[in-house]
């Protein structure tokens, strides 16, 4: 009798966990990540066992005529799916993995900071979105409508992930991603070579690349969309030296420019270590040692809540404030 209750409690714990939570990009170590994944695999295996027992009970009780339909529905309701182990990586690690050793077509842009598309070299060290000109316009109702199209390259499951990322902005900001009708300026979500986006509104169609091989994750979708809205990486904020120390000695040769500060408009918002826009602590490392260390405490602990990398409320507040100021 005890075992089924234990299984149910484990499944209840698993089911009540926030489905969008992934580990902290800057503050968690890989051992924590590995432990979490092992726990999830164990819980999933136990859940599968319970579902199998329940299906067997159906047969034993004479319900075999309805076995195919009913037992499959029972199994479907059980949270048995073993998650993609890559989903345990931070957003920065996912993007770095997806963009490493990737061949890009001649019509694709140069990338800086891992996933920011630039069209000319002089954009490399500048923030092209510190003025209203690159922001998506505010409507008379106070909302910012961003038209989009999604190319017919994705599976139905991948489309669900992308659309969930698009829709998530409505809960925390004035931003509304809406399917394009005839608008001149819009974002085109495509499976190109890697994950990348331009910063801010360019005018006409602009590509947000979410390659099917490695980029279609909920927080990765949010990350690239935030770039399209005009946001840079958290670690390039103009005030970042008050919050993190850059380990220049650990950065790969030729990659130092990825840590240049930008004259960002922070609108008085605090530095967010757990932002979806914050890269992981060993980004562009040549030796596996940290390239970014939190200040003042190098061992900043995870918040008591279950949230790790979270929806970027702070940068969206910046956007809301910027829109109100303009």
Steps between C-alpha positions, in 0.01 A plus 500: 500500500783738574660480159201631297465793739869575464468489122197726507677750724802502272281551195304772679827675583613467142169625361489803730848612398499808277519365146702793371775488761855430385812538701661833580729622225759659725469359848448124483784257445492203266483246784168651610378479143603134470332413830177663388499304175566170678210573737271575207596175328431302820163669552407442137594131526289461814211674329530263205489204740186635666331554165586144396349365824184701445470371143548142629226554758264598222560168325465303823163664573353386170534827315703343220241597238579862570869444567642670193313826547479527878842370601671718244313802634614411852860478384466826310382677815805385694797739489738232374694686234873508570601854415766583245822516705598814306204676661695494826762730351478874542380717213855613432628142491222395264576787264875444518454132422261569212726766347833318530659378176190589301531577130314817409363586160637801315182697567519449877640773727816514707440418865645667808456400865400157379160575350463871415477562127679806363500627146807725518820492705438835667203351685731264687568724799199727487148466630279557195192518717553787741260727316131477422580439132568131555208431731176357376234774504244533774137485395232743614379241752841503671608160371789414269392270218778306330389317183658165426498214254624147561632320196355160424806312624398383847315202640178551694685446828766755408230748400341461843830586669553805278145628541515451875812716505328765290189502717693513829582868458135605534491396866777735612520789257331725249641285217271296279640278227232473232486308171588729211234610257641773276737690732824622347720431803488154652714217631538181300564194716702252299708187544829633366847400617501547877327733745524874438315829470568861418467760774181703480277589208685523169217576262342259252547128565767397749606148579486335839676168448387207714666198343309180555825336602562657838308829524134413553489525878259724691758731656712506185195626311452772764869589486506557124170688505639733765788578268247582228328735746827684558664333800865408531653235724488575870879472538558784251302754703676829555492444878604134497836560674308568820342155483738259328873468452610392155772234509693631202779250567262212426347630176586337169740702289308714254177481700570789735274734302201296616546652846520864398258724686229683311345838578168342588194679635439311824211720617599451864433126496727273708748256348327164463737205553227250410373680192440300186733757340791415734755261352642213704806551716741316266386660173788522249737340752823348372564285805163427658554764769249782556502800269242676719498503881220662704593792726535526796448133578643251251277231651163671470234247588193415302179670619277294729234479231524229236563756227842504343521665163171684496283703273679833447272730695780748572594573137133521408457764770780687326305477176178618662682794658676590178168501318342723763794742486465528125 
